[in-house]
């Protein structure tokens, strides 16, 4: 079953698991996935942590101790999540040593700060210091306010996973922010070889939004374009990445030891049951990229996924034709990407609220019997 995952890895795609829990770490499940399923990285978000904390008792003792010390809910969340990420980093440390670019574990800045540059920088630095592992990645959203934060944090020598990227235009701004950060880091005397970054380009949500608009238009031409936008968008993003790494600006940084900011295909769980459940893996195979998958998608690919070679390089023209046709059908693409970013930030914040409520519940549960 894992032969398909190995074939995917052999094609140059780094397989990262979009999930983490203390149970995965302590039972050895994460190590097993690394050993047997070609998993070489982990991404997290507040919803993932909320689910882990709600479903397991492995956090109770730590929660009880923190509450006894007077910690509020924000402090409890910070300690629980940074502990899990630190321990996952340790599990993946051999991968980081062996591969140099993989073995990474991501943790997000507080989502309420998505539109506050200075607070995002402060949160990123606090998380980096707390996790205290070189193979951690701090997730910063690609909002307009997030762009200068990315530059500042990279400039401080901190590795970053840029998240919530939907449009190629914004992706170009993200790559520029990364290069500016590397230039700043070089000026500050940081070793560029120690800094890593990925740019998380969201996939499935693009089809969800554009498909809904095509269905509302309802013409045969519009309906025939359903399910094509997300892959085309990612292929255009990869073409933009190729342009940047061919530039003189990048070549100078690479000569100084910098590593490229790899494209990461995120949100690769297929939401439309009419589409193949491995669509956003099979159709986005290309070397030097990351695909972060929920376990359901990982298992689906292990069971019946196909690797048909490079599906991205050289397909920018074809991808642009798809977008030209979508625009001609009447879809306002600028509005699509604006809505996706706004919804992404809102979901980001809702996810955090879910985590806060879950942890409050755990705090009450572990202290309730002692008070009774």
Buried (B, 14 or more C-beta within 10 A) or exposed (E): EEEBBBBBBEBEBBBBBBBBBBBBBEEEBBBEBBEEBBBBBBBBBBBBBBBBBBEBEBBEEBBBEBBEEEBEBEEBBBBBBBBBBBBBBEBBBEBBEEBEBBBBBBBBBBBBBBBBBEBBBBBBBBBBEBBEBBBBBBBBBBBEBBBBBBBBBBBBBBBBBBBBBBBBEBBBBBBBBBBBBBBBBBEEEBEBEEBBBBBBBBBBBBBBBBBEBBEEBEEEBBEEBBBBBBBBBBBBBBBBBBEBBEEEBBEBBBEBBBBBBBBBBBBBBBEBEEBBBBBBBBBBBBEBBBBBBBBEBBBBBBEEBBBEEEBBBEBBEEBBEBBEBBEEBEBEBEEBBEBBBEBBBEBBBEBBEBBBEBBBEBBEEBBEEEEE
